[in-house]
Amino acid sequence: MKIKIQKKKNLRILLLLVLLSSCEDPFLRFSHETYECEKNQYYLKKIILLNKREGDFADIYIAEKFYKIKIKKNSKKFLVLSKLDPKIHIKIDKKNSSAIVNLDKNLFSLKCKKYFFRM
């Protein structure tokens, strides 16, 4: 009788460990990254990433306008965002939070501050 109870306990603990180890962060409900860029002549103010998978969309604010922009590549070092209308291409270096932006054939570099929120 005691052996069966002990086996059930061990099985439950093993199952719990397998479930917890398969998750990247089991207690994380959601997170988002925000890049706030320095003042610039093109008024690119903020880049918000709610989802970070390739194919998802990020939000950007340019001159008080809001745009949805597609995440083309997301690696440990770089994040690449792209949109066709208006033509926007942004490459963010995650280590130093700098961005290279191509906005309607105007190429410029920005220094941004990264804010990371987790809950």
RODO-2510 file (C-alpha; in nm, 4 decimals, decimal comma):
residues 119
     n   res          X          Y          Z
     1     m     0,0000     0,0000     0,0000
     2     k     0,2751     0,2460     0,0969
     3     i     0,4743     0,1523    -0,2122
     4     k     0,1812     0,2407    -0,4433
     5     i     0,1349     0,5790    -0,2743
     6     q     0,5085     0,6495    -0,2986
     7     k     0,5112     0,5546    -0,6689
     8     k     0,2177     0,7881    -0,7368
     9     k     0,3957     1,0727    -0,5569
    10     n     0,7149     1,0108    -0,7527
    11     l     0,5202     0,9982    -1,0791
    12     r     0,3472     1,3299    -1,0016
    13     i     0,6766     1,4966    -0,9128
    14     l     0,8384     1,3622    -1,2294
    15     l     0,5472     1,4841    -1,4416
    16     l     0,5621     1,8282    -1,2795
    17     l     0,9376     1,8518    -1,3412
    18     v     0,8961     1,7556    -1,7067
    19     l     0,6233     2,0172    -1,7562
    20     l     0,8223     2,2915    -1,5844
    21     s     1,1477     2,2141    -1,7629
    22     s     0,9819     2,2225    -2,1056
    23     c     0,8840     2,5874    -2,0618
    24     e     1,1288     2,8702    -2,1204
    25     d     0,9987     3,0589    -1,8188
    26     p     0,7026     2,8818    -1,6567
    27     f     0,5886     3,1780    -1,4477
    28     l     0,6097     3,4407    -1,7218
    29     r     0,2656     3,5616    -1,8327
    30     f     0,3825     3,8141    -2,0898
    31     s     0,6688     4,0455    -2,1704
    32     h     0,7449     4,3260    -2,4090
    33     e     1,0443     4,5288    -2,5193
    34     t     1,0366     4,8993    -2,5923
    35     y     1,3073     5,0963    -2,7697
    36     e     1,2804     5,4722    -2,7169
    37     c     1,4989     5,6530    -2,9675
    38     e     1,6815     5,9824    -2,9312
    39     k     1,5436     6,2936    -3,0966
    40     n     1,5921     6,2773    -3,4733
    41     q     1,4869     6,4626    -3,7864
    42     y     1,2504     6,1826    -3,8944
    43     y     1,0659     6,1772    -3,5588
    44     l     1,1044     5,8031    -3,5026
    45     k     1,0211     5,7910    -3,1338
    46     k     0,9389     5,4426    -3,0191
    47     i     0,9487     5,0768    -3,1251
    48     i     0,7351     4,8363    -2,9213
    49     l     0,7674     4,4582    -2,9456
    50     l     0,4799     4,2697    -2,7858
    51     n     0,5544     3,9441    -2,9656
    52     k     0,9073     3,8627    -3,0721
    53     r     0,8595     3,5774    -3,3176
    54     e     0,9422     3,6149    -3,6861
    55     g     0,6262     3,6999    -3,8788
    56     d     0,4655     3,8846    -3,5869
    57     f     0,4202     4,2602    -3,5867
    58     a     0,5828     4,5381    -3,3870
    59     d     0,4443     4,8878    -3,3298
    60     i     0,6420     5,1973    -3,4243
    61     y     0,5664     5,5652    -3,3767
    62     i     0,6919     5,8109    -3,6378
    63     a     0,5824     6,1767    -3,6245
    64     e     0,2789     6,1011    -3,4053
    65     k     0,1672     5,8259    -3,6463
    66     f     0,1365     5,4611    -3,5529
    67     y     0,2550     5,1828    -3,7870
    68     k     0,2469     4,8049    -3,7665
    69     i     0,5744     4,6639    -3,8962
    70     k     0,6606     4,2990    -3,9574
    71     i     0,9392     4,1213    -3,7705
    72     k     1,1582     3,9678    -4,0412
    73     k     1,4388     3,8311    -3,8238
    74     n     1,4918     3,8021    -3,4507
    75     s     1,8186     3,6582    -3,3239
    76     k     2,0198     3,7080    -3,0062
    77     k     2,2219     3,9872    -3,1683
    78     f     1,9869     4,1593    -3,4144
    79     l     1,6230     4,2385    -3,4782
    80     v     1,5106     4,3231    -3,8318
    81     l     1,1772     4,4959    -3,9011
    82     s     1,0342     4,5776    -4,2428
    83     k     0,7274     4,7391    -4,4030
    84     l     0,6507     4,8240    -4,7666
    85     d     0,4066     5,1174    -4,7439
    86     p     0,5611     5,3507    -4,6360
    87     k     0,8947     5,1834    -4,7043
    88     i     1,0581     5,1258    -4,3673
    89     h     1,3461     4,8922    -4,2846
    90     i     1,4923     4,8872    -3,9327
    91     k     1,7831     4,6801    -3,8024
    92     i     1,8347     4,6939    -3,4254
    93     d     2,1558     4,5809    -3,2571
    94     k     2,0295     4,4303    -2,9310
    95     k     2,3602     4,4581    -2,7443
    96     n     2,3995     4,8354    -2,7666
    97     s     2,0378     4,9286    -2,8596
    98     s     2,1400     5,1134    -3,1733
    99     a     1,9210     5,1137    -3,4828
   100     i     1,9957     5,1564    -3,8512
   101     v     1,6837     5,2887    -4,0213
   102     n     1,5971     5,3135    -4,3898
   103     l     1,2869     5,5329    -4,4157
   104     d     1,1720     5,6188    -4,7691
   105     k     1,5298     5,6015    -4,9086
   106     n     1,6740     5,8021    -4,6175
   107     l     1,9330     5,6053    -4,4213
   108     f     2,0212     5,7085    -4,0672
   109     s     2,1493     5,5640    -3,7426
   110     l     1,9907     5,6115    -3,4002
   111     k     2,0840     5,5425    -3,0426
   112     c     1,7889     5,4071    -2,8456
   113     k     1,7205     5,3094    -2,4865
   114     k     1,5850     4,9629    -2,4295
   115     y     1,3150     4,8982    -2,1708
   116     f     1,2109     4,5439    -2,0922
   117     f     0,8904     4,4595    -1,9067
   118     r     0,8095     4,1124    -1,7732
   119     m     0,5104     3,9944    -1,5774
***
